[in-house]
Amino acid sequence: LNPTQFADPDDLERYPRDLDRDVALAVEAGADLVYAPAVEAIYPPGFATSVHVAGLTDRWEGAARPGHFEGVATVVAVLLNQVRPARSYFGEKDFQQLVVIRRLHADLALPGEIVGCRTVREADGLALSSRNARLSAAERRRAAVLWRALFGMRTAVDEGVTEIDVLLAGGEKAVLAEPGVRLDYLAIVDPATLDPLDRLVPGARAIIAATVGGTRLIDNVTIGDRG
């Protein structure tokens, strides 16, 4: 767990972690080796460097969690230089993070290839996330509204709706109708720049963040032309 991407010490302390389970899942998936360095192996005494990816980190999760992406970019740069992998896999569930890492990788000519992995979901559509473990049973049921909102927007596009404001209004209505869920943002963005769009483009992403109980969750989906 990378401490530099947590601005709130309480969030770091409460973040679910289970290395033994993670290792078991990796072995089950076919891994031969797990690299799980101590914090000191990544940030030795005297470490004084922070990596900032400009522009892409200014809004959305970057605005909600100041310093988060500097921590992400720094640890990824260190890890890729230490391990020098042929391929590195990052989930699309954290879509802004994936875009930031791709920019970091290209700008610093880091080794290997960055591969995005499709979001894995529960039966009701909720994206798998370590933070889901914090949800009570009732909160877990409410959390599925994030996917319902995104899926509703994607379905509307498939049925011919193209107006951004209409799509966003439909998604917001779905979330606001669910008690105990506070919407942070809902936007349709360019998949490369993360800028909010005023018209649909191929690969446009609908992104959402909301707090359910005391747990902040994020999700996203490609809408429109999905290739």
N, C-alpha and C positions, 0 to 999 in steps of 0.2 A: 504494500500500500504506500503510495507516494505522498509524503506529508506536505510537499511544497504546493500541491494543487488544492489544498484545503485552507481557505482563509479563516474559517471558523474552527477553532480547536475542538469544540463540542461536536461538530459534524464529523471530524476525523475520529474522535473517540467512539462515536456511536456507529460509525460505518461498519456494516457487516463484513466479517473476514473469517475465513476458515481454510487455511492453507492445506491442511490434510485432505479436505474434501476436494479442493481445487486440483491437487496432485492426483488424487484418485480418478477424477474426471478426465484429466489429461492423459493418464495411462490408459484408461478405458478407450479414449479416442485414438490411441496409437502412438502417443508420445514416448520417446526413448530417453529424453532428458528434460528436466525442469530446472530452469535458472531462476532462482528466487533469492536474489542478493539482499543482504542486510542494508539498511539505510546508509550505513557508513561506507559501504562499497560503492554507492552511487554518489554520495555527498561526503567525501572525506573531510577531515579537519582543514579549514582554510578555503573550502570551496566558496567561490565568490561570483559565479557566473549565472546569469539568467537569460533565457532566450525569449525574445518577444517577436511574435508574428503580427505585424501591423495590419490594421484594417479589418481582417477577418475576425479579430478577437474583441472588437469594440462594442458589439451589440449582442443581443440575445443572452446566451449563457455568460459571455464575457462581462456584460453589464450587471447581471444578477450576481455573479461570483467574481469580484475583482481579484486579479492575480491568478485565477484558476488556470488559464491557458498558458501563462508563463511557466507554471509548474509542470503542466503537461508537456509543453514543447521542450523544456529543459531535460526532463527525465527521458523522453523519447530520443532526443539527440544523444544523450549519454548511453542509453541502452543499445541503440543501433550501432554506435561506434564500438561498444564493448563486444557485442555479439556478432556483428557484421553478417546478418542473415541474408539468405537469398530472397526470402519473402517474409513480410510482416503483415499480420492480419488484424484488422480493426473493425469493430462492428458498426453498421450503419445506424444503429439505434442512437448513438451519440454522433449525429450527422455533422454538427459543427466541428466537433473534435476531429472527425475524419478529414474534413476539408482543411482544417488547420494543419494537420499532420502531413497531408499531401503537399501543401505549400512549403512547409518546413523541409520536407524531404527533398523537394526540387531545388529550393533556394540554397541549401547547404550541401547539395550533392551527396546526401547520405547513402549508405550502401543498400543494395537490394531493391525490392519492389514492394509498394504498398498495395495491399489487397483489401477491398471493402467486403464485409460479410453481411448478408441479409439478416434482418432482425428476426429473432426467434420469438414466437408468441405463444401465450397460453390459449386454451380453447376459446376463451371469450375475447381474444385479441390483445390482451394486455402484454406489452413488451416485457420479456424477461429482464430483470435488473436486480442487482444485489440489494437495492433499496426496497424492493418489494417485501423483504423480510421484516421491515419495520411496520408494515400495515397490519391493522387488526382485521378480523374477518369482515366486518362491515366496511372498513376502508378499502379492503381488497376488492369488494364488489363495486364500490363507487369508482375505483380507479379505472375500471374498464371503459369509462366514459371518454377517456382520452382517445382510445382507438375508435370508439363509435363516432366521435366528432370527425376524426381524420377520414375514416371509411366513408362517412356520409358525404364529405367534401369530394372525395375521389369518385364516388358513385355519381354525384351531381355532374361532375365534369364528363364522365362517361356518357351521361344522358344529354349532354349538349350545353350545360351551363358553363360559361366562360368568364363572366364578370367577377373580378376578384372580390369586390365588396359583397356581392351576393353569396359567394362561397364562404367568406369569412363570417358573415352574419349567421349563416346556417350552422357553422361549427361552433361559434360562440353560444348560440342558443342552446345547443345540445349540452355544452358544459355547464352553463349557468342554470340549467334545469336540474342538475344533480346536486342535492344538498351535501354540504361538507366538502365541496371541491372549490378551490379558489384559482381562477385562471390568472396566470402570470402573463403569458403572451400566446398569441396564435397568429401566424403569418404565413404567407406564401412567398418563397424566396428563390432567387437564382441559385442553381445548384453549385456554381463555381465561386460566385462572389458573396453569397448570402445576403445580397441586397434585397429588400422587399420589392416585389413586382407590382406593376400596375396593369400588366396583361400576362397571360399564360405564355410560357416558352417551353420547348421540349425539355423534359427532365425537371420541371419546376417541383420544388419540395414544399409541402405543407408541414410546418414545424409547430410544436406545441410544448408549453411547460405549464404545469399546474401543481398546486399543493393539495394533497389529500390528507386530512388530519394534520399531522406535523411533518409529512414526508413530501418532498418536492420530486416530481417525476417529469421526464421529458419523453417525447416520441416524435416521429415524423413519418411521412409517406410520400412517395412520388405520385404526382397527379398529372392528368393530361396524358401526353405522349410518353408511355413508359417503355418504349422500345421493344 
